[in-house]
Amino acid sequence: NRDGQYGCRTSRNGVIGILHLIKDEEELNHFQSNLPTDNRIIVMPVTLFTYPDIISVLQKTGKVSGIILIEIDYAGPPSQPFSTNTQLKDSKGFTWNPPGNALFYRSMPFPI
């Protein structure tokens, strides 16, 4: 990410977890409310990665070792704007880059 850290955070022993497919927001909510006993490596579509604060949501479970992003049924560019940079407001209150989520500036607690 753009905060000066490079690579992913992993221990010297690597990352271990059972692959766990989460296809949509409903399955994400189910995962949060029915936490497994073993660590998981979440496999999810890129579109779900735009879910508000997805990193924090998964980190709070304490059961995620990593994330694998996949493209399911690619149908072209996304219909909704997406930006990993920040939103900025000028002196008149205009918001530049409104879809920005500042993901570039986040420290990731697990490999993606």
N, C-alpha and C positions, 0 to 999 in steps of 0.2 A: 504494500500500500504506500501512500505518499507521506507517511509520517516518519520516514527514515528507517523503518524496519524492513528487512528483506527476508523473503522465504516464509516458511510457515513455522508455527510453534509446535514442535514435537519433542518428546523426550529422546534420549539417546537410544532407547529401546524401540522406538517407532510408535506407530498408532495401531491399536487393536480394537476391533469392534465388529459386531454383527451387522451386515448390510440390512438396512431398513428402508423400504420404499415408502415415500410420502408423496402422493400424487396431487393433492389439493388441500385447501384450507381446512376442510372437514377432517381429513386424516391428520393434519398437523394438530388440530385441537384435540383429537383422540389420543395422539401420542403424548401430549402435555398432561392430559388428565389420567392416563393409564401408563405411567412410567414403567419401563422394563427394569429388570434387575441387573442386566448386563449393559455395558456401553454399546452404543450404536454408531455406525457410520451412515448418516442419512443420505439416501439417494433421492433427489427431487428434481423436478423440471426447473429450468432456468426461470420460467415465468413466476414460480413460487418464490424465487429468491428476491423478488421485488416487494414481497409482503413487508409491511412496515416493521422495521426493527427486527427482522428475522434472526439476525445473529444473536441479539440479546435474548429473544424468545427461546432459541435452542440452547444457549449457554446456561440459562436459568434452570433448565431441567437437570443439569449435572450429569447427563447420560450420553452426551454427544462427543464422539472422538474425532469426527471429521464430516465433511460434506462432499458428495459427488454430485455435480450438476449435469443433467442430461437434457437433451432436446427431444421432446415427444411430439410426433406429428408436425414437423416443421411446416409452417404455412406462410413463410415469408417474414418480413420485418414485423416487429411488434406493433399492435394497433395503438397502444398507449405510449407516450413519450417516456423515456427512461434515461437517467443520467447518474453516474456515480460521483459526480462532482458536487460542489455545494451550491445552495441557493444564495443569492446576494440581493440586497435591496439598495436602491440608490436613495439619494436625499429626498426625492419626491415620493418615495414609497413603492416605486415600481420594482417588481421581483424579476430578476434575471434568472434564468434556468429554473423555472418553477418545479420541474419534476426531479430536481437534484436531491439525492439522499445522503451525500457526503460519504459514501462507502469507501472512496479512495483514502479517506482520512481516518478510517477505523482500524484499530488493532484487532486482528482476528485471533480468537482464542484457540482455534483449531484449524487444521489444514483444509483448504477448499480446492 
